[in-house]
Amino acid sequence: MIIRSLELETVCGVTSKLPENTLPEIAFAGKSNVGKSSLINGLLNRKSFARTSATPGKTQTINFYNINKELYLVDLPGYGYAKVSEQEKQKWGKMIERYLHSSKQLRAVFLLIDIRHNPSANDKMMYDWILSQGYHPIIIATKLDKLKRSQVAKQLKAVKQGLQLEPGTQVIPFSAVTKQGRGEIWDLAEEICGLKEGVKPEEV
């Protein structure tokens, strides 16, 4: 994917009306400190387009990034470690649920898991919950550069077993530092959205 144009088009808070987009959407979900902003910046070839923070839970809105006027990357609020009240977390959960239920253009949900650690109870809960909403999450195993090469296979197995992935679920190791996995994620996103060279999504 060559990024020719890029715009943070819509930012939705808890009470915001969700946009009625006409282009396909790819959503990204993950724990608050899993590196979601770094992943999105890596996919977009920008250093700080999606704001990264040392404070988990920075993303408290649903952000819609319009890419090449062909598709949207949708950044969902993080879950888990954010230092916010349970009431606030419930609001975020309802906001994500509202999006998954009401978006007519959502094509796939990518779920980010830190490859260095066994999936947490929150990770497993989120995976099962996305499944229950009718989507089959594609797993992105982030922070690949933090591991020695000899550890990768073992940790990928731990991710698959910890989430009890459905057979055939795709798992893509990713590093925001080396950009390993970037091409694979984009290829998959373009395939899912029906994007081909010179063909607009609505023509497919």
Summary of the structure (lengths in Angstrom):
residues: 204
radius of gyration: 16.1
end to end distance: 17.6
largest distance: 47.4
contacts: 619
relative contact order: 0.18
helix: 35%
strand: 22%
